[in-house]
Amino acid sequence: MSEKLRKLAEKVEARFGDTLTRLPSLSFELSYEVPAGKLREVCVALRDEEDFRFEQLMDLCGVDFLTYGRDEWVTEDATDTGFSRGVARELPKSEPNYDRRFAVVYHLMSITHNWRLRLKTFCGAGEPPMVPTVTDIWNSANWFEREAFDMFGILFEGHPDMRRILTDYGFVGYPFRKDFPISGHVEVRYDPEKGRVVYQPVTIEPRTLVPRVIRRDHRYMDRMLTQADNIAPEALQTSREKSGNA
Amino acid sequence: MRDIQGYTMNFGPQHPAAHGVLRLVLEMEGEVIRAIDPHIGLLHRATEKLAEQRIFNQSIGYMDRLDYVSMMVNEHAYVMAIEKLLGITPPPRALWIRTMYDELTRITNHLMWLGAHGLDIGAMTVFLYCFREREDIMDMYEAVSGARMHASYYRPGGVYRDLPDRMPQYQPSKFRSKKELDKLNEARSGTLLDFIEDFIDRFPKAVDEYETLLTDNRIWKQRTVGIGVVSPERALNLGFSGPMLRGSGIAWDLRKKQPYAMYDQVDFDIPVGTNGDCYDRYLVRVEEMRQSARIVKQCVQWLRANPGPVMLDDHKITPPRRVEMKGDMESLIHHFKLATEGYIVPEGEVYAAVEQPKGEFGIYLVSDGANKPYRIKIRASGFAHLAAIDEICRGHMLADLVSVIGTLDIVFGEIDR
């Protein structure tokens, strides 16, 4: 980790203490988890305090961790019957109390100090997932939050104009959720009898050409451990267990 | 005088000045804009979701189609994100080639922008001039990748292949006289690098031509000076980047401040505006074209002097050469695995940003250790710029809206994604 980033990490940890949890990251990045309740307080401090000066929110996006770490093809056991190209497409059930399914990720940048910081906040259990807005802190968040709402159904509490932004007028569902099929639910076609374009249920089924494969490649085994150099391996382990993909 | 009632007006999505498929719902008061509600998403193709279903290399082509006037720079960000997670660095020659093509792309983008912006507010000639030079850069794309626009040329670990030794030439046909043909082929008689160098030598003159048409043009200045002013504080808060930020007087350029590829080895300056209006942003972009030409020149010199590999030799990630595959078992296996399964990227997340001609283009990549990305978020610069159009245009006349749309340099491929 570079000297500069180490300095930033020290400052952040000294200022916010236990509010932020350090997340494993590559050596040239810094990433923290912030509880949704403290988000706004932390953001205002990060923007205004001389030590941080994160004037810009470069990016804000939602992430759905429903199928994180799930593959479609067994790679670790051998088989004596041969492989099948068939891929079972069963989604894990989303448990109602599972509070680490949706996350919102903030990428901050400071022009004064020339450094970047990533904040991650989990939305908590329940539907719809909710986090407070940061639109009044960084105005650039306005459309980014609308996009996250449109794609993931994450509600931003206090957003001035929470409408869909990218999907079609009258669209139903949240397309970037992992349980939304790639082919969607409806398709359009021209109906010559009615003389207009109509919606109908999709007639195609999604298929997989290349199955999703996770391999434990020894070359990468300890990459994250060594590069995030001031996180002890045990801390990383617990953070993985917490996010449900140990 | 009679009271003029305010009314709501629809603009686009099929308006020639809307630069694609932008629909604006305007609240007007006479000819003055009171509020704008942009409706976007008409070109939404869910690139991010599609990329989740494909192995890493298959999505490179999608990146071209985001901002489809700065194709290779988009690829660069995506490829960089993968490389950072894999922990690999391409050989220096590949990085120099990327630097050179990034800058050529910046020139094409700015030419397209200048032409369209000019056309929007009444300058027809500059459009034709710009496309004259743009054509040559399309030829350079074609020579190196086989495609004039959607190149898929950058790959994790380097670039697809080395620069060709021969620049393709025009063939004789009954529509062209011998004299015309020779003139066209004159610059194309050597290598691709010769052609690029020849282009770069004559390009500053072409920029002078655009400037004689516009810079001191009375109509041009009337349409752009003092229009769409953005203060530096607002530009930061609105998440601006690239020329939109520099036009407001903030000297910020990722190529200088957070250098990637070979930008720390080349010499160039960052132009900065003072007033933050459309005219300043015009001046900034024109100067950027000149600076890009300077960078390309330095890249050409380095590439001439230093032959070498353009792709990593690690065949777990990059495919082996076809010749080797025919005789070598190991290479055949590598090729088979790469073609059927791809390579896995270790678990983790990364944000890779490049200075795209329009601003900061970033890829936030989350991998769970599979051969496909778990989540990709594309940070498009135009998205943040267009979000601010309401604030920029309030109180302006309807005709100024067209100037502002032009100066934002928006392309719907990247805004809608």
Interface residues (C-beta under 8 A of the other chain):
Chain A: P24 S25 L26 F28 E29 S31 E55 Q56 L57 M58 D59 C61 V63 D64 Y68 G69 D71 V105 H107 I111 N114 R116 R118 W138 N139 S140 N142 W143 F144 E147 I165 L166 T167 D168 P175 F176 I182 T208 V210 R212 V213 I214 R215 R216 D217 R219 Y220 R223 M224 N245
Chain B: I40 G41 H44 A46 E48 K49 L50 Q53 R54 I55 K84 L85 G87 L236 N237 L238 G239 S241 I250 W252 K257 Q258 K316 T340 E341 G342 I344 P346 E347 G348 E349 V350 Y351 A353 E360 G362 Y364 V366 D368 G369 A370 N371 K372 Y374 R375 K377 R379 F383 A384 L386 A387 A388 E391 D416 R417
